[in-house]
């Protein structure tokens, strides 16, 4: 312990003696030369210095738990723990058919930005099952009949006048006046039978010769 006379302390109060007390890992030495007292304070161990870390905990996987750690080494300023590699998907679930159920999935891979699942192809008409005429949702011009022309292409033949019947003339289907058709037939009963046979009595039609 060393004592030196002083004028006052930092609180502004006067003191006759200043006392220096050596703490842990601190030593105090003094020497007196004439009227001058030299005080030396020396520290040993603890504080300052330290040991730089020679390794780092890898963090290159997902889901790591936090850890406080026990090392007393300090981390270097340019250290890095690394980061996980993004697990990109190498395949995709195909969605090229209708009626597929939903699925949450179990993959932990990340979908690529430009990925696609595909889309179903437009089904062929022959592959459809709900083709009932009254429930198919088809619409068209009034008093028209759907048919195929001489080349096998679909077409609609529309009746625009009353008292007409659908006949094939010159390789095409067309509506003609019933009176004109009678000119080619001798028996009126045959004409009536022709009308009934030419336009079948389905739910969308009413014979003889009237399209509802």
Protein Blocks (a to p, Z undefined) as FASTA:
>chain_A
ZZdddfbdfkopacfbdcddddehiacddddehjbccdddddeeeeehiiddfbdcddfb
ghiacdebjafbdcdfkbcebjadddddfbdcddfbghiacdebjafbdcdfkbcebjad
dddfklpmblcfklnopacdehiacdddfkopacddddfbehiacddeehiacdddfklm
mmmpfblklmmmmmmmmmccdfkbccehiaZZ
